[in-house]
Amino acid sequence: MGYGRHVDDAIMGSPAMRTDLSFTLFISEPSEYEGGELVLEMPEGDHTYKLEAGSVVIYPSTMLHRVDPVLSGVRTVVVGWIQSLVADPRLREALFDLYRVRRTLFERDGKSDALDLLNKTHSNLLRAFCAP
């Protein structure tokens, strides 16, 4: 009950889908097993997760990660993959940032000319770069 260092396959399933994001949904409580931590390798160092039942970690499928061996008890999780409409992670991040700015401006100022322009730009970027 462990899984060595890896990245998730780029294409999975039938019908085939691109895996942009991976997730681990914790079913077991941390007290039900020893070991079994999900470890994500990040530029600033490893991040370790052993969360309460019902908690989920979502991370880029391109990220190196592993599951440390379970030493006792049973670790139950659900793993899965998400295909984004936006394949490029840099564009996905930029679109998310635009979304956050749009939401902030609307909450602060309501509908405005600046918000309309941001909405137009966001929508046109989605049209240009998203697969239906």
N, C-alpha and C positions, 0 to 999 in steps of 0.2 A: 504494500500500500504506500507507494511513493512513485514519483515520476521524475526522471532526470531532466537536466537542463535542455531546453528546446525552445523553438518558436513554433507556433501553430502553422499547419499547412495553409498555403495561400488560397487553395481551392478545396472545398469539401462538399459532401452531400450529393444527393440525387433528387432533383436536378442540381447540377453543380452551382455553387455560389462562392463568391469571393469572400474571404474572411478578413474584415477590416478591424473589428473589435472582438475581443474574447471576454467571457465572463465566467466567474465562479460564484455560485450561489451556495452559501453554507446551510446545510440541513441539520447537521449534528451540532450540539452545543460544544463549546471548547472543552468543557469539563469531561466530555464523554470519550476523549482520546488524548493520548500524549504524542507529541510530534505532529507531523502532517501539515506543517505550515506551508502556505503558498508564498513563494519568494519571487518577487519581481526585481530584475536587475535594472537599475536606473543609473544615469550618469553620476548622481551624487552618492550612490551606494545602494545596497540591497534594501528593499522594503519587504517586511514580513507581515503576513496576514493570517490570523486565526480568529475569525469573527463569530459573533453570536449567530445562532440559527436565524435565518431570514435575511441576513446581511449579504450584500453582493459586492464584488469587486469587478469593475470593468476596466479593461486595459487594451492597448493596441496589440493586435495579434502578431505584430512584428517584434514585440519585446521578448527578450530572453527571459524565461521563467522556469521554475521547477516546483515540485511538491516534495518537501522533506519526508523521509520515511515515517510512517506511523509506528510508534514503539509499543503502544498498547491501546486497546479499545478499537472503535470503528469510526472512521471519518467518512461521513456521507455528504456529498456535494452534488450539485448539478453544474455541468460545464456546457457552454454553448458559444455560438458565434453569431455575429451581427454583420450583415452587409449594408454598408452605408450607400445612399444614393451618390455620395461624393467619394470617388476612389482615392483621390490624393489627400493624404492626412494634413498637409500644409494648408490646402484650400479649405478642408473641413474645419480646421482651427480658425482660419480667417473668417469663414462664414459664421461660425459660432460667436466669435468676437463681435461681428457686425450685429448679430441677433441680440447680444447682450446690450450693446450700445443703443439699439432701437428700443428695447424694453425700458432701459434707464431713462432715455429721453421722453418716451411716452408717459412714464410714471411721474416724471418731474414736470413736464410742460404740456402734456396732452398732445393732440394732433397739431402738427406744424409743418411748414414748408420743408424744414430740415429733415424731419421724420419722413415725409413723403419721398424726398430724394434718397434717403437711406433705404427705404422700402423698395424703391425702384431699383437701386443698385443691387441689393440683396437678391431680389427676384430675377434680375437679368443675369447675375452670376450663376444662380441655380439653373436657369435655362441653358446657359452656355456650357456648363460643366457636369451636369447630372445626367445619369442614365435613367430612363423611366423604369 
